[in-house]
Each structure stands twice: as C-alpha cells, then as structure tokens.
Amino acid sequence: QVQLVESGGGLVQAGGSLRLSCAASGSILGISAMGWHRQALGKQRELVAAFTPAGTTNYADSVKGRFTISRDDAKNTVYLQMNSLKPEDTAVYYCTASVFTGPREAPTLRDYWGQGTQVTVSS
C-alpha cells in the first residue's frame, strides 16, 4: 500500500507564494514519475507540473515561469513552489505518483493520487 500525503495549501493574496509538499510512503520499490495536478471548481482536472520517467519536467503553459517543481528522492518527496499566484490558480491540488511495488523480481507499476490540498488565491 502506498500513501501520498500533501501539505502546504492555504489562502494567499494575488501575487503571493505558496509551497506544496507531497511525501510518498509505504511499500515502495521505486517511483517512476511524480507531480501535481489541479482541479478548479466546475473545471476538468489538469496537469500542473511533473517529473517524467526520464527525469525531465513538464509544466502547464499557464504556470511556466511562476511555478517550480523539485524533488528529494531520498525522502520520496516532491515540492511545488508557486510564485506570483493568480486568482485563476485557485483549485484543489493533487499529488500524483507512478510507483513500483510488489516483489523485486516482478514489480507492479501503478498510479496513486493524494487526497488533495486546497489553494485559494484572493484578488
């Protein structure tokens, strides 16, 4: 079993900053990819930023230059530094991870989602 626990959400004024953290724990053999999605009220869930299995990063066009994803592999933790926040960044932010579990001789890759953390940006 794998758990993703997010922290760092909250209420901030436009132009402010927040840092989200997500720690993966459980029976983890390895993590293939890890990142953040978000879902605003009445909208579809969208990718915000993520590390790919190749180790590169992807960002939504709407957050490029403002958000930075980073990670600590030793802690199985990913961070999202959000600067110059805008009201349209208001959403529930979800941590996601593609995780290898199971016996080492026959690992299984599965996607996991955190419970979500609310980010609200006031104008």
N, C-alpha and C positions, 0 to 999 in steps of 0.2 A: 504494500500500500504506500502511496506517495501523497504527500500533502504539500500544497503551496500556500504560504501564509504571507499576505500583503500587509504593508503598513505605510503610513505617511500621507494619506489623503487628508482632506480638510477643506476649509473655506479660506480663500485668499482674494485680495483685490486684483483687478486687472493690472498687469504689469509686474505682478509679484512672481514668486518662485515657490515650488514645492519639490520635494524629493521623495519618490516612492521606492520602497524596497520590497523584495519578494524572496523568501527563503524556501527552498525545496528540502523536504526531509522524508525519511522513510527508507525503504529497501531499494536504493538507487545504485545501479551499476555504472551509469553514466548519463549525461544529459546531451542530447543531440542538438537541440535548439531551445531558445528561451527568449521570452519577450513580453510585450504588453499589447493588449487590445483595449478598446473602449467602446462604450455604448451610451449614447446620449438618449434622453427621453424621446420616444417616437421615431428613433432612427435605428438603422442597422448597425450591428457590431462591426468595427473596423480595426484593422491593424494600425498601431501607433508606431511601434519600433520593435525590432527583434534582431537577435543574433541568429544567423543561418547555420545549418550544419557545417558549412565550410568556414565558419568563424567570421564572416563578413556581417555587416549591419544593413538593415533596411529601415527606412523611415517613411511615414506618410508625408506626402508633399506639404500638407498643412502644418507640419511641425518641424520641418527641416530648418536648421539654423536656430531653433529655440529649445528643442529637447535633445538630450544626450543619453543614450543607453550605455551602461557599463556593467561589468560583472566581476564577481570574486569566485573563481572556480573552486577554490579550497573550501568555500562556505556554501557552495551551490546557491549563490545569491545573485540576483540581477537587480539593478537600480535604474531608475528613470529620473534624471534631473530635468525638471521642467521650468524654464525661464520665460520671461515675457508672456505670461499667461494671459489668455483672452477669454471673454465670456463663452465663446464657442468651444472652448476646451472643456467646459463643464460636462461631466459624464461619470459613469462608473467605470473605473479602470480595472481590468482583469489581467493578472499574470498568467502566462501560458508556458508550458514546457513540454517538450518531447523527450521522454525519459525511457532509458533501458532498465528493465527489471527482470527478475527471474534468475534461473541458474546461468552461470557464466558460459557454460557450453551450449546453451540455447536461449539467448536473451530475447526478450519481447520489447518492442518499441511501441509506446502508447502516449497519447496526448493527455495532458492534465490541465485543469483550469483552477485558479484560485476563486475565492468567494467574492472578490471584488472590493474595491475601496472607492468611496465617493470623493470626487474632486469637484468643487464648486468655485467658480470664478465670478465675482461680482463686478459689475461695471461702475 
